[in-house]
Amino acid sequence: MFDWSFQYPLALWLLALIPIFIILYVLYIFWRRNIVKKIGDKGLVKELYNSFSSTKSFLKFLFLLIAFACGVVAIANPRVSEDGSSDVRSGIDIVFALDLSNSMLATDAQPDRLTVAKNLIHTLIRQMPDNRFSIVGFAGKAYIQMPLSFDKNSADVILSAAHPTAIAAQGTSVNDALKKTELALSTSEDRYKTLILITDGETHDEDALITAGELREKGIMINTVGIGSVGGAAIIDPSTGNPKRDAGGTVIISKLNEPLLQQLAATTNGTYVYLNDVNQAAQQIITHLSTADKKSFLDTSLLNYKSLYMWLSLPMLLLVFVEFFIPDKKKVKA
């Protein structure tokens, strides 16, 4: 079965310019008539404009207008599916917010907190194949690194590159991560939406709880995953392999802030999970999300499309070419 669609449907909004072009053309005609009337004697003016063809002038405008419409539709790239399959999946939309601050390099989780957190995301994505997911990386600032998708391979590539060195602004801005989560889910249909926040929670971000309340009002559940230890561990400097030290030479210790993560989860009736064993933590999260109301979504990621823009580009070029050679004068008998 063939599936018709536009690759860039927003481009079709340019068609709204067509009525404006028509209005401008009509105004131009009235303006031209008024100018002609002001020139002087009607008989003399008629002789001067005797060779002008309003019909050909309109035809030239019409050709350009149709060429513009063809060009806009070509930009939107109409396409038809050739083969592959589209599946209707019943699931939820999940944002994984991954802490990429330097504290995630602490080794109280082996080999380090960040690696274990990545393994958890890998496990969850593969054990919940019917859910769409997005990835947000955050430290001092948060960034949407992957929009909502079923594409596991892209997620693997993004996660493999996720590292504190990828974000210049260091720190742990949980509040910014929550706001980027809202943005990532803004395109979500009427589906159950949830955030899985994976961090050591080492932050003094007082606005995070306020933003969590705003997400609750918008139907987004926050589930938090804490990684690290209450006693803390040294942060390893990736450039030297040695523990980081403060200005006084003291080794910097990063500790798990469980109270904040528990509060965030409780604000939206989510769950808090301590990440010690990846499989155990994944099962706790899956069990908690199993009661969510799952809505159907058509996955077309396996479809191959044949683009049809050339069938519109060629007529567009032909119309422009023909318009160029149409004179706006009519033949006048001697």
Secondary structure, DSSP 8 states (H G I E B T S, - for coil): ---EEESSGGGGGGGGHHHHHHHHHHHHHHHHHHHHHHHS-HHHHHHHTTTB-HHHHHHHHHHHHHHHHHHHHHHH-EEEEEE---EEEEE-EEEEEEE-SGGGG-SSSSS-HHHHHHHHHHHHHHH-TTSEEEEEEESSSEEEEEEEE--HHHHHHHHHH--GGG-SS-S--HHHHHHHHHHHTTT--SS-EEEEEEE------TTHHHHHHHHHHTTEEEEEEE-S-SS-EE-B-TTTSSB-B-TTS-B-EE---HHHHHHHHHHTT--EEE-SSHHHHHHHHHHHHTTS--EEEEE-TT-EEEE-THHHHHHHHHHHHHHHH--SB-----
